[in-house]
């Protein structure tokens, strides 16, 4: 056997709520309010695609920044939980 694959997320664990919490914190950081329901509907898209959908038109150029903030918050929380 050369490899073993695990389908962790959605099978052995579900990180959806952690992703939503990270999105809410990152949006708050930029002074933007969005509903949990909207975020739930967007789960499954890439971070950059979600960021593009969440930002108001006048902030569209900040999509990469927002996605980076969210991913950083999410990773810090995962490290905190599992160390």
N, C-alpha and C positions, 0 to 999 in steps of 0.2 A: 504494500500500500504506500503510495507516494504522498497522499494528501487526504485530509478529512475536512469537509465543509460543514459549517453550521449556519443555519438561517436563524440568527438570533432575534433580530428586531421583528416583532409581530408574531413570532413563534414562541421563543423561550422568554422573551421580555417584550414590553411595549413602551417605547420611549415617547409616544405621542404627547402625553401630558408634559413631559420635561421639555420637549421642543416648543410647545405652546407657551409654557412659562418663560422660556428664554426669549421667544418672540415678543411677549408682552413687556418684559424688562427692557429689551432693546428698543422697542417703540417708545416706551416711556422716556428712555434716555434722550431720544430725539424730539420729545414733546408731542408725540402722535398717539392718538387713542384709536384702537380698533377692537372689535368684539372677539370674544373667545369663539363664538360660532363661526365667524369669518375664518379665523385661523384654523379651526377644525376642518372646514371645507377645503382649505388649501394644502393640508397635509398630504404628502406624497410628491409634491413638486420640489424642485431643487431650491436651495436657499435663495439664490439670485432671482429665480422666477417668483417666489413668494414675496421677496422684497419689492420687486417691481409692482406687484399687485397691491401691496400695502401702502406704498408711498403716495402722497398726493402729487398731482401733476407738477407742481412747482418745485418738488424735491426729487424728481425722477432721476437726476444725475447722481443721487446719493445711494442708489440701490446696492452697489458693491460695498459701500461703507456699512449700510444697515445689515446686509448679509454677514459681513465679517464680525460685526458686534454681536449678532445673534449666535453665530457659530462659536465665538469665544466664550460667551456666557454659558452656552450649552456644555462645552467641553470642560470648563472650570467646574461646573456643577457635577458632571459625571466623575471627574477625578475626585472631587470631594466625597461623593457618595461611595466610591469604590476603593478608597485608600484609608 
